[in-house]
Amino acid sequence: MSLPVVFRPQAERELLDAEQWYEDRSPGLGRQFRTAADQTVANVSTRPLSFPTVQTDTRRALVSRFPYCLYFALVDDCVVVVGVLRARRDPAVRESRR
């Protein structure tokens, strides 16, 4: 059973910005990033509790092949993506998304 996934506006913008950044570096790479991110979203939707908790109610899912993480929370039988951040980003930025 899959849970619905909702992106907060800032997380959606981060996803689009990362996709564009990769596309600007090499044509087609942005699409590869988006495919990997979409697969991560699908995995989160089907098995959200299998991802590690990084804060009280926030979990992290790594994007395959790319140094990005999806940060999400479970809210009322829904997955809410609160951030799409580079893996090495300052933890204070992640923590401010609560």
Secondary structure, DSSP 8 states (H G I E B T S, - for coil): ----EEE-HHHHHHHHHHHHHHHHHSTTHHHHHHHHHHHHHHHHHH-GGGS-BSSSS-EEEE-TTSSEEEEEEE-SSSEEEEEEEETTS-HHHHHTT-
